[in-house]
Amino acid sequence: AMKFHGNWSSMRCADGFGRTMENGVLNKTDFNENVWFCGCIAGSPGEAYSPCSEDLVVSEFNLGKDQIPYNAEDWIELQNTGSASISLNGYIFKDEKDDHIFPLDGMTLESGEFMVIAKDSGLFHYRHPDFTGKILYGMPFGISKKDAMRIYNSNGTLIQSINYDSVPTWPSVPFATDFTFEYSVGGENQTLGEFWFAGCEGGSPGRMFSPCPIYYGDELAIIFPNPTSDILNLSINNMGSNKGTTEITVYNLEGQLLKTSSLPSSIEKVIGTTLDVSTLSHGLYYIRIQKSNAVISLPFIKI
């Protein structure tokens, strides 16, 4: 006989959400919740646990937060991680409640492609004005701090299930701030908190996660790597004023203007962008960054 004790809060995945409870310690009969974990959809009867093989995954999600500026409301990013395209006609998305249904009709995801499900189109685009990816608006329900996300295919078969909670295994930052939950590339189980991490401020809807723009000190901008052979990364301080454009120009030592670019106004605290300098000859150059009345000129070496 097996004796279970503890509150088993992390095991909701097996309570009608399609996953099983896997035993991590096979040589004991008195178990507590710390030796069990959520397995894959439909489990692995007669076999040892192995990483879940799931082609359609939730790759990122955001919880709406009324208390923060620039609240984007709830949105969920899906990715086709398989090798073949997936037509989502007849697919539905649900949260923890069975009567909360959102059809995914009209969408096809090619291998590696992303799409977004958004609750509020206005708030989403105010937060992400440059978003041009695939998206479905009008999700009629929200996702909360302790909830589930489920996807059913056109046959009504549950193919994806995630139970998340504000428990220590899940990253805490995205529950209360303008950061998102990002699923780790190569993650082996969607419903295990250890395979999720806090993404960047605002998130990266519709695209792969990329390192967050960083900024150190009180200068207007920093550039890296320096020297560089092709791409120059810029992190621009936007905390003083987020109104107006940011003008970027590149000069050689003779003062000849070689490159220009302009960035639109942004609500981000730090603006991250890149500049392709691969066509420049080897040597020393200056990049001039101007935002409102603030200007900085920084030297860089093209190698």
N, C-alpha and C positions, 0 to 999 in steps of 0.2 A: 504494500500500500504506500501511497505517496501522501505526505502531509504538506499543504501549502499554507504559508503564513506571510504577513505583510499586506500592504494595501493594493499591490499589483497595479498601481496607476499606470505604469509603463506598458502594461499588457492589454490595453484596450484594442490593440490591433487584431487580437484573436476573438474579440467579442462582436462578431457579425461584420467584420471589416475585411474578411478574406484571407488574412494571414494566420499563421500558426505560431505557437510558442515553441521555441527550440531550446533544448536543454544543453547548457554549456558544461555541465559536470555530470558525466554519465555513471559515476561509481557511487552515487549517494541516493538515498531514498527519502531524506528529509530536506526538502528544498525551500528556499526563500526566493523572492523575486530577483535577487542579485545574480543568480546563476541561470536565469532564463532570459531570452531575448526574442524579439519579433523576427520571425522567419520570412520566407517569400510568399507570394500569392499562391494559395493552394498547398503550401508546405512541401515537404520532401519525404513522403512516406517510404520507408524501406531503404532510405539512402541517408548518408551523412549530409549535413548542411553544406551548401556551397553558395557563392555569391549569386544574387538574383539576376536573371536574364530578362530584362524589361526594355522593350524598344521605345515606348512612349513614357517619358519621365517628366515629373515636375522639376524643372531645373532651377527655378527661383520663385519666390513669392514675397509679397509685401502685405503687411497688415495696416489698414487705415488707422490713423491716429489723429483725432480731432484737435488734440492739444498741441500739435507741432505746426510750425509754419510750413506752407507748401505741401499740405497733406494730399497725397496722390490717391487716397482710398485703397481698397483692396484690389490687388491684381495678382495674377498667377501666370507664370511663364512655363510653357510646355516645350519640350524638344524631342525630335525624332532622333534617337541615338542608334537606330538600326541602319541596315545597308540598303533597304528598299523604301520607296515612298509609302506614306500612309494617308489614305483618304479618311477623313473624320466624319463623313456623312453617316448619320445614325448613331454617332458616339454622343455620350452625355457626361457632363461633369456634375458631381454632387459634393456637398460638404457632409457633415455628420448626420444630417437629417434626410430621411428617405424622400420626403416631399419637396426638397430643395433641388430642382433639376434645371440644368442649363445646357441646351443642345449645342453641339460643336459643328453642326452642318455647314457645308460650304467651304471647309478648309481642307487643304491637302498639304502635308509636310513632306518635303524631300529629305533625303538622308542628311542629318546634321542641322536641319532647319528648325527655327524657333517660331512660336506664336505666343500671343498674350491674350488672356481673358481679363477684362477690366470691368469693375463695377460702375465707375463714374467716368464717362469720357471727358467731361470738362476738367475735372480735377486731375485726371491722368495726364492730359496734354498740357495743362498749365505747369505741371511738374516736369514733363518731358516734351518740350515743344518741338524738338527735332526728331521725334520718333517717326519712322516711316515703315516699320515692319508690319507683319500680319497681326491682326488684332480683332477680337470680338468684344463688342461693348454690351452693356446692359445686364450684367449678371445680377439677377434680382435678389440675391441674398449675399451676406457677407461671411467672412471667415474670422473667427475669434481667437483668443489666446490659447484656448484648449479646444481643438476642433479636429476634423478629419477632412481629407480631400480624396475623392474617388473618381475614377474614370471607368466607364463601361463602354464596350465596343458595340458595333451595330447588331450583334447577336444577343445583347444584354448580358454579356459576360464581364465580370469585374476583372480589369487588367492592371489597374494601378490603385494603390491604397496607401495613404500616409496618415498616421496619427501623430500629431505634434502637441507639445505641452510645454509650459514654462517650468520644466524640471531641469536639474543640473546638466543632463547630457545634451540639452539643446542650448545653442547660443542665446544669451539673455539680451544682448544689445538691441536686436531688431524688434523686440516686443514693445519698446517704449520710445524709440528714436527713429530718425529718418534713414534707417539702414534696412537692408533686406536679408532674407535667408537665401543663401546660395548653396546649391548641391555640389559637392566635390566631384570634379572630373575623375572618373574611375571609381566613384562610390559604388559600393556593392549592395546597398539596401536602403531604399528610399525612406523607410519609416524609422531608421535608427539615427538619433540625434548626432552621433559622433561623425556622421558623414555630411553634416551641414555646417556652414560657417557664416559669420556676419559679412555681408558683401560691402560694397561702397555706399557712401551717402547717396540716397536717391535710387540706388540700384543700377542694373544694366539690362533693362527689358529688351527682349528681342535680339540679344547678341551674347556671345561668350563673355564670361567674366574676364576683366583685365585689371591689372593692379591699380589701386585707387590713386588719384592725384594726391601728392603730398606737398607740404609747404613747411619750411623751417625759417624762423626768424621774422624780422619786420620788413624785409625788402619787398619790393613789388613783385619780383619773380625770381625763380631759380631755373637753371637749365642743366640737363644731364643727358647722356654722358658727355664729358668734355675732357679730352678730344672725342670726336665722333667720325665715323666713316660714311654714315648714310642718314640716320634719323636723329634729330635733336628733340628731346622731350622738354616741354615747358610746363611749369606749374606756376600759375599766376594768382596772386593774392586778390581775392574779390570781396574781402570782408569790409573794406572801407567804403566801397560804393559798387552796387551791382547794376547800376544804370549806365547806359551808353556802351559803345563798342570798344573793343581793345584792338589797337593797331600794332602790327608787327612788321618791322622792316629789317633787312639785312644789308650791310655795307661792307666793302673791302677797305683796306687801309688807305686807299686814295679817296675815300668818301663816295665812291660810285655805288648807286642804289642797284642791288642785285635781285632782291626778292621783296614782295609785299604780300601781306594777308591781313584780313580783318575778321575778328570774332564778334558775333552778336552779343548783346547783353545776356547775362545769365544769372540765375538765382543761386548757383552753386557758391559755396564759400571759397573753394579753390577751383580754378578753371584749369583743366588738364588738356593739352593739345600737343601735336607733333608737327615738326617742320622737316620736309625732305631736303637735305643738303647734299645729296649724292652726286649732283651734277657740278658742284663747285670744285674748283681746283684745290689741291692741297695748299694749306696756308692758314693765316690768322684772319678772322673776320669779327665783326661786331653785329650783335642783334639788338635792336632798339624796340622796347615794349612801352607803349603809352596807353594809359587808361585814365580818362578824365584829365586832371592836372598832374598826375603822377607819371614820371618817365624814368626808365632805367635803361642803360646800355651795358651789355655784358659781352666780353670777348669769348670767342670759342675757336677751337682749332679743328680744321677739317683734315683728316688723315687719309 
